[in-house]
């Protein structure tokens, strides 16, 4: 059995939760107010980046420590975690979708669609991240 560094897991999940708490606060406001508030829009963008990058770092650490594998992209990290049974395919698909949202913000593939970011966070993004945390914790505490 491979030992997973629980302190590292705890710390990274704390970072994810910090971003998630910010997103939860933001999606409590009406979409019209969100769109008008530059601070909330920028905070949402940063929080998505924080959540995805921390989750991918955690996933990559698990892939390395437990399976001696890597990944070429954030999306691939989540798919491989599902293939290895760390998280469900449903969660992997949701996290991969959030990774695409992160890429849109970071790389500005097209103009940033803050309404899309808000809706995705509100519709299933928050639940997906909560499921990711729960499934990773379950895996780590069963296997370390």
Secondary structure, 3 states (H helix, E strand, C coil): CCCCCHHHHHHHHHHHHHHHHHHHHHCCCCHHHHHHCHHHHHHHHHHHHHHHHHHHHHHHHHHHHHHCCCCCCHHHHHHHHHHCCCCCHHHHHHHHHHHHHHHHHHHCCCCCCHHHHHHHHHHHHHHHHHHHHHHHHHHHHHCC
